[in-house]
Amino acid sequence: MNSTRHSLWAFALALLPVLAVAQTVDPNADPVRISGALGGTLSGYRMNGINARQQPLGYSLSGTLNLSIYGWNLPFSVAISRQGSTFSQPFTRFGVSPEYKWVKLHAGHRNLRFSEFTLNNVTFLGGGVELRPKAFRFSAMYGMLQPAQRADENRYGVAQYKRMGYGALLGLGKKNTFDLTFFRAEDDVRSLPLLDSLQRLTPQASTTIGLRSRVQFAKDRLVLDADIAVGAYTRDLNAPRLDPDLYTDRPIVGELGFNYASNVAGAGAVALDYVKDKFTTGVQYRLVQPGFRTLGANYLLSDVEQITLRTAFPLAKDKLQLSGQFGVQRNNLGDRRFAGTARNIGSANVAYRPSTRVSFNLNYANFSVYQTLLLDTLFADSVLIDQVNHQVNLATLYQYGDAKRQHSWSLMTGYQQLTDRSDGPTDLGNRLLNLNLQYQLRWLASRWGLVLGANYNDYSALLTTNERYGATVGATRALKQDKLLLRLTHTWNRSQLPDRTDDIHSTNFMLNYRISTKHSILLSAGNIRREGLQAFTETRGTIGYRMRF
């Protein structure tokens, strides 16, 4: 394992002399240029009636800085904020990614993506390099994916081991591309005290090798995209190790330190699309085997197989856009789960824009879920979950006006119905209807604006109903040649349940003043008042400043 890591970084360092020779300073560029932005906010909060949902005082600071030296760009970024009293230190991140032509370096808190199944935008604290001369690509990184934290240092009360990771990408091609990726991450078993490490927490490790490719052929009408990977995942590094002498035909067991908590699995997604003019149709197949996991991704659903058909094309001189897809998905691929789930997923979208004033967008989606438990050996029977979810959404927009006034009407309609017949003929599902109507009027000369809105929501299920309706009124004003923007809105909603009625009033004010092209201030305030059961009053206020240089 160590030899692999050292070889990887030796290769990266060996490229530095080449990098130094290949890059030349641009004599026509400005010697030094500095640009960036700095901003900060201070917020206050007060709650009466129920427990507070955040701290009384909060702050945030953020900044970006780009230092350009003879064409070399060195961007810096930093963010500091208070996220609650459970943290002993404020949240702070800092990173820099200097770039010149096809060379890019990374230091500090950074994100890189090699592929979906190897390294996929996980934040790390460390260093990296990206080289992209013409059709060649090389990337490498090394850093800490997460620091060690005791249970009392984490606001969720969960401890975590220190996790280090490193990886590389080697690729060729522009139109047709081939990328080979590698990533490994491992927890430090000595980074936590014994008491924390005993709280149902195990140190983990993963090693993943992937291949990503995009190929166009048949006069570029056929496009093949593939992203496949194979990985070894160890869920507990403290488990007894396998004896390499018993696996002489598989040397990888000793190289990666496999133990009784290790497994090897694969994952991949392959898509084939046919493209001609504005017509597109294709199929995608996706498989993530049970037990596949990479510590280079924040979340990845495993034990799933899915195939999807899709198409999209325009009609009526591009005024009508049609698209749709249908797919089937299942899990329990290894028959090791207590239940297996199958899903049918379909959707269709129709977008119609007969003129610049009118547009319609209709979307329909259908999700069917069937879950069958394994045969019960005691009662010789099985249990079936049968659910179908229908969703229909329609968005309508109408705009008109003249040189003095501009009018805009929008209507958003949504209907969702869940049919659940898992318990025989009785429908255990629910139904939801949403209606939102909004009208906007703008006086072009005075820069005044008026907003009126109404909403209606109706939810019903087997044992309960909830009807909610309300209205919104607001005004906007632009002053000082649009440098000063003011907005004030008030919303009232009434919620009717079988046993009670609640009223909620929400008032919000916003002021945005652009002092100059480089300086601006923001002031906002909001108040929420609830009447009825669990009545409360919540007040928020924020003042912010932003500077560009």
N, C-alpha and C positions, 0 to 999 in steps of 0.2 A: 504493500500500500504506500509506504513512504517513498520507495523507489519510483513508483509511478508518479507521485506528486512532484518529486524533485526533477524527474525527467521532463515533465510538462513545463515547469517554470524555467528550466534550463533552456528549453526550446524557445520560450518567449523572450528570455534575456538575450539569446543569441541573435534575435532579430533586431535588437536595438542598434547595433552598428549599421545595419542596412538602412534602418529608419533614419539615422543621422546623416548618412550619405545622400539618401534620396531626397530629403527635404532641404530646400534652399530658402533663404530669407527674401521676401519680396521687397526690392529697393524702392518701388513706387508707393508702397503702403505707408500710412502714417506711422511714425515710430511708436507712439503709445496713444491708445484711445481707451477711455474708461466710460462705461455706460452701465445702467442698472436701475433698480427701483428699491425703495425702502418703505415699509408700511407697518402700521401698528394699530391695534384697537384696544379700548378699555371698555368693559361692559359691567353693568350692574343688574342685580336680580333681586326680586322680593316676592315672597309667596305668603298669602294669608288663607287659612282654612284647612289646608292639608300640608303634608310634608314637602319641603322644598325639593325641586328636581335638579338643582345645580347649585354651585357655590354663589354666595352673594356678590363676590367680585371676581372678575376674570380678565385675562389679558392675552394678547398674542402679538408677536413680532415676526416679521418675515422680510427677507431681503434677497435680492439677486444682484450679482456684480459680474460684469464681463470686462476682463482686462485683455486688450488686444495689443500685441507687441509685434510689429512688422508682419502683420497678417496672422499671427498665432492668436487664437481665441482661447482664453482661460475663463470659463464661466464658473462662478461660485453661487451657492445658494445656502440659506440658513433659515430655520423656522424654530421659534420658541413659543410655547403656549402653556397655560395652566390648565390641566385636565382633571383637577380634583385633589382633595386632601389626602387621598390614599397614596399619592406619589410623594416620595421624599425629595425628588428633584423635578424641576420643570422638564417638559418634553422638548428635546433639542436634537436637531439634525443639521448636518453640514456636509456639503459635497461640492466637488469641483470636477469638471470634465473638459480640460483644454483640448482644442481641436485645431488642426491645420491640414488643409487639403484632405488627404485620405487617411490621416492619422488622428486617432482620438484616444485620450487617456482618461481614466476614471480614478478618483480618490475620494474617500469619505463614504457617506451614505449614498449608494447608487442602486440602480435597477438595470438588469440586463435580461434579454430574452434570447435563448438559443432555439427553443422549440417548446411546444405545449407539454411534452412529456419528459423533458430533461430540466432545463432552467427556464422558468417562466415568470419573469418580473418580480422575483422575491427580492426584498430590500436586503442589502448586505453592507457591512462596514468594512471597507478594505480598499483594494485597488484592482484595476483592470485595464485592458488595452483592446482597441479595435483598429484593424488595418484593412482598408478597402481600396487597394490600387487596381483600377480597371475591373477585371472580372474575378479577381482573387479576394477572398475574405478570410480574415483570421481574427478571432476574439478569444480572450482569456480573462479569468477573474479569480481572485482569492480573497476571502474575507469571512467575517463573522455574521452568520445569519440571525442569530439571537443570542443575547447575553444571558448569563446565569442569573436566576432570580429565585429567592426564597419565597415561600408562600405568603409571608407577611409583607413582601415588597410588591406584590402584584395585586391590583385592585380586584381581580377575580378570585383571589385566594388560591391560586394554582401555581406551583413551582415549575421551573423549567431549567433544563440543562443549557450550558453554553454550547452553541452549535457552530461549527466551522465548515466551510464549503469551498470547493474550487472546481473549475471546469474550463472547457475550451471548445471552440467551434472552428472548423476548417471547411471552407466552401469555395466553389468555382461556378462561374457562369453568371450571365445577366438575364438573358431571355429564358434560357433553360438553366436551371440552377440545381446544384447538388451540394448539400451541407451535411457534414459528419459532426456530431456533437457528443460531448462527454461531460458528465457532472457527477460529483461525489460530495456528500455531506455526512458529517459524523458528530455525534454529541460527545462532549468531554465528560466521562463518567466520574471524574474527580472534581467537577466544578460545583457540586452541591454538597452540603453537609448531609450526614447520614439520615437525620430525621426527615429532611425534605425528600430525599431520594426514596424513602419508604412509603410515601403517600401515593401509592398506586401509579407511580411515575417510573417509566423505564427509559434509559438512554437508547437512541435509535441511530440508524445509519442507512444510507441508500447509495447505490452506484448505478448510473444509468448511461447507456450508449444509445444514440438515436441517429436516424437518417431522415433528412427532409429534402424533398425534391419537387420541382415544378417543371413540367415538360409540355411544350406546345408542338403539335404536329398536324398533319392533314391541312396544310395552308393556314395554320393557326386557328382552325375551327374546333379542334379538340384540345382540351386543356386537362392535363392530369396533375393533380396535387396529391402528394403523399407525405405523411409524417408518421414514422414508426419508431418504436423504441423497445428495448429489452432492459430490464433492470433487476437488481438484487436488493431486497429490502430486509433489514434486520430490525425487528420490533423491540428487541431487548439485547443489548450488548453484553449484559451480565450473564446471559444463558451459557451453559456449557458448550465449548467449542467442539466442532467435528474434527475427528482425527484425519489429517491430510493423508496419512499413510494408507487409509482405507479407501481413498478416492484418488489414487494415482492416475487414473484415466481422466480425471477432471481436475486439473491443476488450479482452476479458478477458485475451488473451495479453500485452498490454503492461501492463495494470493489475497482474497478479500476477507479472510478470517470468518468464514461461515460458521454459524453455530446452530443449535436446535431451534432457534427463533428466526431463522433466515428462510427466505423463499425467493424464487426467481419467477418472474412473470413478464408478459409483454403487453404492449398497447399500441394502437395505431388508428389513423384516420386516412382514408383514401377516397378521393373524389374525382369523378370524370364528368366534365361539362362540355356541351356542344354549343358553340357561339357562332352565330351568323348575323351580321348586321346588329340589330337590336333584339334579336331573339336568343334566349338562353334556356337550355334545359340540361339537367344533369342528375347524377345519382351520387350519394355519399354513403360509405360504409365505415362504421366506427366500432372498435372493439377494445375494451379495457379489461384484461383478464382479472379474475379474483386475486387479491393480494398484491396487485401492482401499485406501487407508490413511489413517488420521488419527493424528496425533501426540498426540491427546488421549485415547487409549486405550492401556492397557498391553499388551493383546494382542487381536488381531482376526484371525480366520481368513478369508482372502480366496480368491477363485476357487472358490466353492462355491455350489451350488444345492440347496435342500432343501424338501420338502413333507412335512408331518406331519399325520396324523389322530389325534384323541384323544377320549376319552370317560371319564366317571366318574359313578357313581350308586350309591345304597344300596339294600339289600333287607332283608327280615326285620326291619322296624321299626328300621332303622339299625344293627342288629347286624352286618350283612354289608356291607362296602364293596368295590365293584369299580371298577377303573380300568385303562386300557390305552391304548397308543398305537402307531402304526406309521408309519414314515417311510422315504423314499428320498432318497439324497444322492449327488451326483456333483460332480466337479471337472473341470479342463481344459476350461473353458467356451469358451475361445478357440482350442482345438486348438494351443496353443503348448508344451505340456509333452511330454516324451518318453513319458509314460504317463498314461492316464486311469483314475480310480478311481471305482467305484460302490459304495454301501453301502445295505443294507437293514437298518433298525433297528426292532425291535419289542420291546415289553415289556408285561407284564400284572401286576397286583397284586391280591391277594385278602386282605382283612383281616377276620377273624371274631372277635367278642367275645361269646360266648353269655352270660357273666356277668362280674361284677367280679373274679372269681378267675382266669378262664381267658381267654387270648387267643392267636390264631394269626395269623401274617402270612406269606403265601406270595408270592414274587416270581419272575417268569421273564423273562429278557431274551435276545434273539437278535440277534446282529450278524453280518451277512454282508458280506464284502468281495470285490469282483471288480475286478481291475486288469488292463487290457489295454495292452500296449505298442503303439506305433505300428508299422505294417507295416514289417518289415525289408526294405529294398530289395535287399539282397545275397542273402538266403536265401529271400525271398518267404514269410515265415512270421511269426507273432506269438507272443508269450509271454503266458500267462495265469496270474494269481494268483487262486486260488479258496480262500477261507477262510470258515469258519462257526464262530462262537463262541456256545456255549450256556451260560447261567448260571441256576442255580436256587438260591434261598435260602429257608429256612424258619426262622422264629423262633417258639418256643413258650414261654409263660409260665404258670406255675401258682402261685398264692398262697393260703395258708390260715393260720389261727391262732386264738388266743383272747386273753384279757386278759393272759396271762402271756408267751406266745411268739408270734412271727410267723415263718412259714416261706415261702421263695420258691425255686422251681425254674425254671431257664431252660435251654433247649437251642437252640443256634444251629447250623444245618446248612447247608452250602454246597457246591455241586458246579458245576464249570466244565470244559467240554470244548471245546477248539479243534481243529477238523478242517481240515487243510491238505492239499489235493490239488493243489497247484500243480505238483508234479513227477510227474504221472500217477497211477497207482493207489496209490503209496506215501503213507501218511498221515504227514505231518511235524508233526502237531499235538502237543498235550499234554493232560493230564488232571489236575485238582486237586480233592481232597476235603477239606473242613474240618468238624470236629466240635468243639463247645465246650459243655461241660456245667458248670453252676454251681449251687451250693446256698448259700443264706444263711439264717442263723438269728439272731434277735434276742430277747434277754431284756429285756422292757420295763422291769422294775423296776430291775435292776442296770445297765442300759444297756450290757451286753456284746453283742458281735456276733461271729459266726463265719462265715468264708467258706471254702468248699471248691470246687475246680474241677479239671476234667480237659480236656485237649485232644488232638486227633489230626489230623494233616495228612499226606496222601499225594499226592505229585506224581510223575508219570511222563511221560516223553517217549520219543522214538525211541531216544536214545542214553544216557539216564540216568534214575535214579529217586532219590527222596529221601523217606524216611519219618520223620516227626517226631511225638513224643508226649511228654506231660508232665503235671504236676500242680501245683496251687497251693493253699496253705493260708495263711490269714490271720486276724487277730483285730482287733477294734475295741473301743474303750471311750470312753464319754462320762462326764465327771466335772464336778463343780462346776456343776450345773444346765445341762449341755451347753456350758459355756463352754470346757472343755478337751476336745479330741478327739485320741485316739491311734489310730494304725493301724500294724500290722506285718504284712508279707506276705513269703512266700518262694515262688519259682517254680523248678521244675526242668524242663528240656526235654532230650530226647535226640534227636539228629539222626543218621540212619543213611543213609550214601551207599554206593555199591557198593564203595568202597575204604577207607572209614574210618567211625569213630563218634565224635561229639563230644557232650559234656555241657555244658550251660550252667546255672549257678545264679545267680539274681537275688534279692537281698534288699533290701527298701525299708522305711524307717521315716518316719513323718510325725507331727508334733506341731503342733497349731493351738490357740493359747490366746487367747481373747477376754478381754483384761484388763478392759475396760469396753465400753460401747456405742460408744466412739470409738477404742479402741486395741486392736490385736491383733498377735501375733507368730507366725511360722511357722518351724518347724525341720524339715528333711528331710535324709535321708541314704540313699544307695544304693550297693550293691556288686554288680558283675557279675563272675563267675568262669567262664572257659571252660577246659575240659579237652579235650585232644586236639591236633589239628593247629592251629598258631598259638594256643597257649594264652596267656591274658592275664588280668590282674585290673584292673578299673576301679572307681574309687571316686569318688563325688560327694557333696558336702554343701552345703547352702544354709541361710542364716538370713535371715529377712526381718521387716520391721516395717511396719505400716500404721496411719495415724492419720487419723481423720475429724474435721472441725471445722465 
